[in-house]
Amino acid sequence: MRAEEIAVFIPIVFFLVAGLVLVAYYYLRSKERQMLIEKNMDADSIKEFFENKRFSDPYRLFKFGIVCLFFGIGLGLGLILQDATYKDYWVPFMLFTITGLGFIVANLVALKLDKKKD
């Protein structure tokens, strides 16, 4: 596939994946609430449950930013290597490798910040 053909599929795949994530999120959230109602929990305990759950990870946006940064670096390196070598496998390889490294770095940084906070 050429870059022009791939460029057509990227927005389509993006919107399909984003829609799937949103549908799964709302479906699982409604199932969770149904289970709480079925357990006959009162309104105060349900409210307390969701408030405690909401702020469980104070560094989630920081970790998301690190992963996005590494994703961009992987995409850039993959495109540079693809243009330099004329091989099509560099972009997905670098995306997965560098993004995986970004997840590792984000979790290590969050653990370090948690230790410093305590």
TADAFEN-V218540 format. One record per pair of residues at least 12 apart in sequence whose ideal C-beta (glycine too) atoms are under 10 Angstrom apart, sorted by the first residue. I is the first residue (numbers start at 1). GAP is how many residues later the second one is. Records with the same first field share a line. If there is no record, write none. Layout:
# TADAFEN-V218540
I = GAP + GAP
This chain:
# TADAFEN-V218540
1 = 87
2 = 86
3 = 76 + 79 + 80 + 85 + 88
6 = 82 + 85
29 = 21
32 = 17 + 18 + 21
33 = 13 + 17
36 = 13 + 14
57 = 53 + 57
58 = 52 + 55 + 56 + 59
59 = 47 + 48 + 50 + 51 + 52 + 54 + 55 + 58
60 = 46 + 50
62 = 44 + 47 + 48 + 51
63 = 39 + 40 + 42 + 43 + 44 + 46 + 47 + 50
64 = 38 + 42
65 = 37 + 41
66 = 36 + 37 + 38 + 39 + 40 + 41 + 42 + 43 + 44
67 = 31 + 32 + 33 + 34 + 35 + 36 + 37 + 38 + 39 + 40
68 = 31 + 34 + 38
69 = 29 + 33 + 36 + 37
70 = 25 + 27 + 28 + 29 + 30 + 31 + 32 + 33 + 34 + 35 + 36
71 = 23 + 24 + 25 + 27 + 28 + 31 + 32
72 = 23 + 26 + 27 + 30
73 = 21 + 22 + 25 + 26 + 28 + 29
74 = 17 + 18 + 19 + 20 + 21 + 22 + 23 + 24 + 25 + 26 + 27 + 28
75 = 16 + 19 + 20 + 23 + 24
76 = 15 + 18 + 22
77 = 13 + 14 + 16 + 17 + 18 + 20 + 21
78 = 12 + 13 + 14 + 15 + 16 + 17 + 18 + 19 + 20
79 = 12 + 15 + 16
80 = 14
81 = 12 + 13
82 = 12
